[in-house]
Amino acid sequence: MRATRGVAALGVLAAAVALPLAVVVPATAQDRVVVDNGHVDAVAPRIVDGALQVKYKDGSQPDAAVYREPDTVVTHVKPESVIQVPDDPAYAFLGDSGADLWIIPQQQVEGVVWAGWNTEELTAAQVDPSSVRWTLEAIGGDEQGSAAPGAMTIFQNGSFGEPLPRVFDTHQPLPQSYDLTLGTHAHANWTFDAQGVYRMRFTVTATSVTGRPLSDTETYTFAIGDLDPTTVEPGEGSEPPTTTTTTTTTTTTTTTATTTTTTAGDPTTTTSTPARDCVVLDDGHVDAVAPRVLDGTLTTQVKDGTAGPDKVVWRDPDKVVLHVVPGAKNTVPDNPDYAFLGTPGDPVWLIPQTQVPGVVWAGWNTEELNASTVDGNVTWRLTEVVGPGHVAVFLTELSPVIVFNVADGLPDTLEVPLGTHAHANWGFAAEGIYRLTFTVTATLTSGETQTDTDTYTFAVGDVNASGALGGTCTGGGGGNTDTSTPSAPAPTGDDDDPGPQGNNDDLAYTGAGALGYLVPSGVLLLAGGAALMVLVRRRGRSA
């Protein structure tokens, strides 16, 4: 993907580009919703009746995602989301060191909204894959015609904490555009340098397979910091209000949705073709640890999306080799935060947190589980590693957060909430064949606790990956091998809106995923001390 920036007159900054006045037909009070917690894909385009429509995919409820009209939603970035600009020249684009920022983080943080975007509902049968573009047209404030209270940026972090090229940055002139790849599901850091109401006008464009231009423009409302989001009008905004509007709030901490548009969908059924006995996966998206409840039994499988989101294969872990190709070789940075990987300059082979073409992109998810089947979090344990070097799985924001680390002893445990879809960095210290044993435990709503243990094979570097399981594995994934009914329902939409095309095998294609709680304790401090995430990591020493 690449970002392109529009040309404007010298000195005209995006922070001063206000949304123009518009005639607005307000949504009814019961249609309005505040989202302040949980997972959302704020920009989620799809084709409905031949037209491109941009939706707000609200996954903040535990049982079902809802496709909303963007102009009915206020996204609230809570006061506790404040961090400080780090004292690092690489982050100077955010402002002065130590200045306050309110952040929607790239990694999911309990109690804070986690906003991303996706093109998973668009297919090559509908649009030219090279034609999809996301544009930030304008940014404004609370009232129509007003300026935004501050600047907004969207950017991702790389494997070692470095900021990647920015998606949008309103310190610079607008419009700005960003090319999107089909099958993308991305998360990034969204930062705001002042409290208040921001309204952003986004346009998504594409070209149909017949050459017809497609476009949809929507206005998004973000309420930042210490204000009452229920008093904020979604959409284009209005003249100073004379009455108070009652707004519904959704949050993942509630057990029952309070919005009338949230309904549980019927379970989806995935069609299938026979899977290969053994396969090497060396490129594309894989959820390596993806537990499901099949016929009442907790079963951990590999969700292979390497052929695309519409050709998902559910595989048994003992039939998969995850090949970390020679091109995934990096070096340990000269930064004490990364000493757990080795000495600066040492080689390290990385499955990256953010997708890199030509390298397998392995994550985990509990999206196939829901509260009607499983009670509470899922426990994921790394109990044994056999291989030529140590292994570490870690997340990168402005500093690394260790998930699993063989060097300080096993087992290591991660508590994963239901509905999580996560990606992290997997670091291997030497080339060779590794076997990692993972145990997944969940308590079913029947009260029964079930456990599934599987051994995963990783072929790292310039090795014979196809022979890593003792036979000859074929390369590449694809197809769809599952005929069972997943335990999670499909996303739902408005009554007059068709459901999403394709199946519910959502796969994150760029960006990072949910951390959940790590299972002595600590606090993750982001950029100057804002306590955003409580870590509880349980360690043991290897015998």
C-alpha positions in Angstrom: 0.0 0.0 0.0 1.2 3.5 -0.5 0.0 6.8 0.7 -0.4 9.8 -1.6 -0.9 13.3 -0.6 -3.0 15.9 -2.3 -1.5 19.2 -3.5 -2.8 22.4 -1.9 -1.8 26.0 -1.5 1.3 26.6 0.6 0.6 27.1 4.3 -3.0 25.7 4.2 -2.9 23.0 6.9 -5.4 20.3 7.4 -6.2 21.3 10.9 -7.7 24.5 9.4 -9.7 22.8 6.7 -13.2 22.8 8.1 -16.1 20.7 6.8 -18.4 22.9 4.7 -22.0 23.5 5.7 -24.4 20.8 4.6 -28.0 20.1 4.7 -28.4 17.2 7.2 -31.4 15.0 7.9 -30.7 13.9 11.4 -31.0 10.2 12.3 -33.6 9.4 14.9 -32.5 9.2 18.5 -32.8 5.4 18.7 -30.5 5.0 15.6 -27.6 6.9 17.2 -25.0 5.1 19.1 -21.8 5.9 21.1 -19.0 3.4 20.8 -16.3 3.8 23.4 -15.0 0.2 23.9 -14.1 -2.9 21.9 -13.4 -3.7 18.3 -14.7 -1.7 15.4 -13.8 -1.4 11.7 -14.7 2.2 11.2 -14.3 2.1 7.5 -15.7 -1.1 6.0 -16.7 -0.7 2.3 -18.8 -3.3 0.5 -20.9 -3.7 -2.7 -24.7 -3.6 -2.2 -26.9 -3.9 -5.2 -24.0 -2.8 -7.4 -23.2 0.3 -5.4 -20.2 0.9 -3.2 -21.3 1.6 0.4 -19.0 2.5 3.3 -20.2 1.1 6.6 -19.1 1.2 10.2 -18.6 -2.4 11.3 -19.3 -2.4 15.1 -18.0 -5.4 16.8 -18.1 -3.9 20.3 -20.8 -6.4 21.4 -19.7 -9.9 22.4 -22.1 -11.9 20.2 -22.4 -10.2 16.8 -21.0 -7.5 14.6 -23.4 -4.8 13.4 -23.0 -2.8 10.1 -24.0 0.8 10.9 -24.3 3.9 8.9 -21.2 6.0 9.8 -23.3 9.2 10.3 -25.2 7.5 13.1 -22.1 6.7 15.2 -20.1 8.8 17.7 -16.7 7.1 18.4 -15.6 8.1 21.9 -11.9 8.1 22.8 -12.0 8.2 26.6 -10.0 10.5 28.8 -7.9 7.5 30.0 -6.6 7.1 26.5 -4.2 10.0 26.9 -0.5 9.4 26.4 2.5 11.7 25.9 4.5 12.2 22.8 7.7 10.2 23.3 11.2 11.8 23.5 12.2 10.2 20.2 12.9 12.1 17.0 11.1 9.4 15.0 7.9 10.6 16.6 8.4 14.3 16.2 5.6 14.4 13.7 3.2 13.9 16.6 4.2 17.2 18.3 6.5 18.3 21.1 8.0 15.7 23.4 5.8 15.3 26.4 2.7 16.9 24.9 -0.6 15.1 25.5 -2.1 12.8 22.8 -5.4 10.9 22.9 -4.9 7.6 21.2 -6.9 4.8 19.7 -4.0 2.2 19.9 -2.8 -0.2 17.3 -3.1 -3.0 19.8 -6.4 -3.6 21.6 -6.5 -2.3 25.1 -9.3 -3.4 27.5 -11.8 -0.6 28.0 -10.7 1.5 25.1 -12.2 1.6 21.6 -10.0 -0.2 19.0 -10.7 1.1 15.5 -9.5 -0.2 12.2 -10.6 -0.6 8.7 -11.2 -3.5 6.3 -11.9 -4.4 2.7 -12.8 -8.0 3.4 -16.3 -7.6 1.9 -14.8 -6.5 -1.5 -13.8 -9.2 -4.0 -11.9 -9.3 -7.3 -15.2 -10.4 -8.9 -16.7 -7.1 -8.0 -13.9 -4.5 -8.3 -10.5 -4.0 -9.9 -8.1 -5.0 -7.1 -5.7 -2.1 -7.8 -8.5 0.5 -7.8 -9.5 0.8 -4.2 -8.5 4.1 -2.5 -9.4 5.6 0.8 -9.3 9.4 1.0 -9.5 11.9 3.9 -11.2 14.8 2.2 -11.7 17.2 5.1 -11.6 17.5 8.9 -13.8 19.8 11.0 -15.1 20.5 14.5 -18.3 20.1 16.4 -20.5 22.7 14.6 -20.8 22.8 10.8 -18.2 25.0 9.3 -15.9 25.0 12.3 -12.3 23.9 12.5 -11.2 20.7 14.2 -9.8 21.3 17.8 -6.5 19.8 16.8 -4.5 17.5 14.5 -5.2 13.8 13.8 -2.7 11.2 12.6 -3.1 7.5 11.7 0.0 5.4 11.6 1.3 1.9 12.4 4.4 0.7 14.3 6.9 -1.7 12.8 8.3 -4.8 14.5 10.9 -2.8 16.6 8.6 0.1 17.5 9.5 2.4 14.6 6.7 4.4 13.1 5.8 3.3 9.6 4.8 5.8 6.8 1.6 7.6 7.9 -1.8 6.7 6.5 -3.1 10.2 7.2 -1.7 13.2 9.0 -3.7 16.4 9.2 -0.6 18.5 10.0 -0.3 18.3 6.2 -2.7 19.7 3.6 -5.8 17.7 2.6 -7.0 15.7 0.7 -4.8 12.7 1.4 -5.3 9.3 -0.1 -4.2 5.8 0.8 -4.4 2.7 -1.5 -6.1 -0.3 -0.1 -5.6 -4.0 -1.0 -8.5 -6.4 -1.2 -8.9 -8.7 1.8 -7.3 -6.1 4.2 -8.2 -5.9 7.8 -6.0 -3.3 9.5 -5.5 -1.6 12.8 -3.3 1.4 13.5 -2.7 4.2 16.0 -5.2 7.1 15.6 -3.9 10.1 17.6 -5.6 13.4 18.4 -3.6 16.3 20.0 -6.5 18.1 21.6 -9.8 17.2 23.3 -13.0 18.0 21.5 -15.2 16.8 18.6 -13.6 15.9 15.3 -15.6 15.3 12.1 -13.8 13.6 9.3 -15.1 13.2 5.8 -13.8 10.0 4.2 -14.3 8.8 0.6 -13.7 5.3 -0.7 -13.4 4.9 -4.4 -13.0 1.8 -6.7 -13.6 0.7 -10.2 -16.0 -2.1 -11.0 -14.8 -5.1 -13.1 -16.8 -3.6 -15.9 -14.9 -0.3 -15.6 -17.6 1.7 -13.9 -16.4 4.2 -11.2 -17.7 3.6 -7.7 -17.6 6.0 -4.8 -19.1 6.6 -1.4 -18.4 9.5 1.0 -19.3 9.4 4.7 -18.7 11.7 7.7 -17.3 10.2 10.9 -17.6 11.8 14.3 -15.0 11.3 17.0 -15.5 12.7 20.5 -12.1 13.0 22.2 -11.3 13.1 25.9 -13.3 14.4 28.9 -16.6 15.3 27.4 -20.1 13.7 27.3 -20.4 11.9 24.0 -24.1 11.5 24.3 -24.5 15.2 23.7 -22.6 15.0 20.4 -24.6 15.0 17.2 -23.2 12.3 14.8 -22.6 13.0 11.2 -22.1 16.5 9.7 -22.9 18.3 13.0 -25.4 21.1 13.5 -25.9 24.6 14.6 -25.5 25.1 18.4 -28.1 22.7 19.8 -31.1 24.0 21.8 -32.2 20.6 23.0 -30.4 17.6 24.3 -30.4 14.4 22.3 -30.6 11.1 24.0 -27.9 8.7 22.6 -27.5 5.0 23.1 -24.1 3.7 24.3 -22.7 0.3 23.5 -19.8 -1.2 25.3 -18.3 -4.6 25.5 -18.6 -4.7 29.2 -22.4 -5.1 29.0 -23.9 -8.5 28.6 -26.9 -7.3 26.6 -26.9 -4.9 23.7 -28.8 -1.6 24.4 -29.1 -0.5 20.8 -32.1 -1.6 18.7 -29.9 -2.3 15.7 -27.8 -5.1 17.4 -29.3 -8.5 16.8 -27.7 -12.0 16.8 -27.4 -13.5 13.4 -27.8 -17.1 12.5 -24.6 -19.2 12.5 -22.8 -19.3 9.2 -22.0 -22.5 7.4 -18.8 -22.8 5.4 -18.5 -25.0 2.3 -15.5 -27.2 1.8 -13.2 -29.2 -0.4 -10.8 -31.9 0.8 -7.6 -30.6 2.4 -4.1 -31.8 1.6 -2.6 -34.1 4.2 0.4 -31.8 4.9 1.0 -28.2 3.7 3.8 -25.6 4.0 2.6 -22.1 4.6 5.2 -19.5 3.8 3.3 -16.4 2.8 0.0 -14.7 3.6 -2.3 -14.6 6.5 -2.7 -17.5 9.0 -4.4 -17.6 12.4 -2.2 -20.3 13.8 -4.1 -20.8 17.0 -7.8 -20.6 16.4 -9.9 -22.6 18.8 -13.5 -23.6 18.1 -16.2 -25.7 19.7 -17.0 -28.5 17.2 -19.7 -31.0 18.2 -19.4 -29.9 21.8 -15.6 -30.3 21.9 -12.9 -27.6 22.2 -10.7 -28.0 19.1 -7.7 -25.8 18.2 -7.1 -25.5 14.5 -5.0 -23.4 12.0 -7.1 -20.9 10.1 -5.4 -20.8 6.7 -6.2 -17.6 4.8 -3.2 -17.6 2.5 -5.3 -17.9 -0.6 -7.6 -15.0 0.4 -10.4 -14.3 2.8 -13.0 -16.1 0.6 -10.9 -19.3 0.4 -10.2 -20.1 4.1 -9.0 -23.6 5.1 -9.3 -25.0 8.6 -6.4 -27.3 9.2 -5.1 -29.5 12.0 -1.9 -28.1 13.5 -0.1 -31.4 13.0 -0.6 -31.1 9.2 0.9 -27.7 8.9 4.5 -26.4 8.6 4.8 -22.6 9.1 7.9 -21.6 7.1 9.7 -18.4 8.2 11.5 -17.8 5.0 15.2 -16.6 4.7 13.9 -13.2 3.7 12.4 -12.8 7.2 15.9 -12.5 8.7 16.4 -9.3 10.7 18.9 -8.1 13.3 18.4 -7.4 17.0 18.2 -3.6 17.4 20.6 -1.6 19.6 17.9 -0.9 22.0 17.8 -2.3 25.6 14.0 -2.8 25.3 14.8 -5.6 22.9 17.5 -7.4 24.9 15.2 -10.3 25.3 15.8 -11.1 21.6 19.6 -11.3 22.0 22.7 -9.1 21.6 22.4 -6.1 19.3 23.4 -7.2 15.8 22.5 -10.8 16.4 20.2 -12.4 13.7 16.6 -12.9 14.4 14.0 -14.4 12.0 10.7 -12.6 12.4 7.1 -13.3 11.6 6.1 -9.7 11.7 3.3 -8.0 13.6 2.3 -6.1 10.5 2.0 -8.0 7.3 5.0 -8.1 5.0 4.5 -9.5 1.4 6.4 -12.8 1.0 6.5 -13.6 4.7 3.9 -15.7 6.5 1.8 -13.6 8.9 0.7 -15.7 11.8 -1.7 -14.7 14.5 -4.4 -16.1 16.8 -8.1 -15.6 17.2 -11.1 -16.6 19.4 -13.6 -15.2 16.9 -15.3 -18.5 16.5 -16.2 -18.6 20.2 -19.0 -16.6 21.8 -20.6 -16.1 25.2 -23.4 -18.6 24.4 -20.8 -21.4 24.1 -17.9 -20.3 26.3 -17.9 -18.7 29.7 -15.1 -16.2 30.2 -11.6 -15.9 28.6 -9.7 -18.6 26.8 -6.4 -19.6 28.4 -3.5 -20.1 25.9 -0.3 -21.7 27.2 3.1 -22.2 25.6 4.3 -25.3 27.5 7.3 -26.6 25.5 9.7 -25.5 22.7 12.1 -27.8 21.0 14.5 -26.2 18.5 17.9 -24.7 17.8 17.3 -21.3 19.5 15.1 -19.4 21.8 11.7 -18.1 20.8 9.9 -14.9 21.8 6.4 -13.7 20.8 6.0 -10.0 21.4 3.8 -7.0 20.6 5.2 -3.6 19.6 3.6 -0.3 20.3 6.0 2.4 21.3 7.8 -0.3 23.3 7.7 -4.1 23.2 5.2 -6.1 25.2 6.3 -9.8 25.7 3.6 -12.4 25.2 5.8 -15.6 25.4 9.5 -15.8 26.0 11.3 -19.1 26.2 14.5 -17.5 27.5 13.0 -16.8 30.9 11.3 -20.1 31.4 8.1 -21.9 30.5 5.1 -22.2 30.7 3.9 -18.8 29.7 0.2 -18.0 29.6 -2.0 -15.5 27.9 -5.6 -14.9 28.8 -7.5 -14.2 25.6 -11.0 -12.6 25.6 -13.6 -14.0 23.3 -13.8 -12.2 19.9 -10.1 -11.5 19.8 -8.1 -11.5 16.5 -4.5 -10.7 17.2 -1.1 -10.5 15.4 2.3 -10.2 17.0 6.0 -10.6 16.2 7.3 -14.2 16.5 11.1 -14.1 16.9 13.4 -17.1 16.3 17.1 -16.8 17.3 18.5 -19.4 14.9 17.7 -21.2 11.7 16.2 -24.7 12.0 13.1 -26.7 12.8 11.1 -25.7 15.9 8.2 -27.5 17.6 6.1 -25.4 19.9 3.5 -27.1 22.1 0.5 -25.0 22.9 -2.4 -25.8 25.3 -5.8 -24.0 25.0 -8.3 -24.2 27.8 -11.9 -22.9 28.0 -14.8 -23.3 30.3 -18.0 -24.0 28.4 -21.3 -22.5 29.4 -22.3 -26.0 30.6 -19.7 -25.6 33.3 -17.3 -28.2 31.8 -13.7 -27.1 31.4 -12.0 -28.5 28.3 -8.4 -28.5 27.1 -6.8 -29.1 23.8 -3.0 -29.5 23.3 -1.3 -29.4 19.9 2.3 -29.2 18.7 3.1 -26.7 15.9 6.0 -26.9 13.5 8.0 -23.9 12.4 10.7 -24.2 9.7 12.9 -21.1 10.1 15.3 -19.8 7.5 17.1 -21.7 4.7 15.9 -25.2 5.7 13.9 -28.0 4.1 10.4 -27.0 5.2 8.6 -29.6 3.1 10.4 -32.4 5.1 9.9 -30.9 8.5 7.1 -33.3 9.4 9.0 -36.4 8.2 7.3 -36.7 4.9 6.9 -34.4 1.9 4.5 -31.5 2.4 3.1 -29.5 -0.5 3.4 -25.8 -0.6 0.7 -23.2 -0.6 -2.7 -23.0 1.0 -6.2 -22.2 -0.3 -9.5 -23.8 -0.8 -11.9 -24.4 2.0 -12.0 -27.6 4.0 -14.6 -27.0 6.6 -18.2 -28.2 6.6 -19.0 -27.5 10.2 -21.0 -24.7 11.8 -18.8 -22.3 13.6 -19.8 -21.3 17.1 -19.9 -17.6 16.5 -22.7 -15.8 14.6 -22.3 -13.8 11.4 -22.3 -10.0 11.5 -25.7 -8.4 11.2 -26.9 -5.2 9.6 -29.7 -2.8 9.5 -33.1 -4.2 8.6 -33.0 -2.7 5.1 -29.4 -3.6 4.5 -28.3 -6.9 3.0 -25.9 -8.9 5.0 -22.2 -9.1 4.1 -21.2 -11.1 1.1 -19.2 -14.2 1.5 -18.7 -16.2 4.7 -17.7 -15.0 8.1 -14.1 -16.1 7.8 -12.8 -12.7 8.6 -9.0 -12.5 8.3 -6.9 -9.5 9.3 -4.6 -8.7 6.4 -2.5 -5.7 7.7 -2.0 -4.3 11.1 -2.2 -5.8 14.6 -4.6 -7.4 16.9 -6.0 -7.7 20.4 -3.6 -8.3 23.3 -6.1 -9.2 26.0 -4.6 -9.8 29.4 -1.2 -11.4 29.9 -1.3 -14.0 32.6 3.8 -11.6 38.7 1.9 -8.4 37.2 2.8 -5.0 35.7 1.5 -2.0 33.8 2.2 -1.2 30.2 3.2 2.5 30.1 2.8 4.0 26.7 4.8 7.1 25.7 5.4 8.8 29.0 3.4 6.9 31.5 -0.2 6.5 30.6 -1.3 3.3 32.1 -3.5 1.8 29.4 -3.1 -2.0 29.9 -2.7 -4.2 32.9 -0.4 -7.2 32.3 -0.5 -10.4 34.2 2.0 -12.9 32.9 2.4 -16.2 34.6 5.8 -17.7 34.3 7.4 -21.0 35.1 10.9 -22.4 34.8 11.8 -25.2 32.4 13.1 -28.3 34.0 
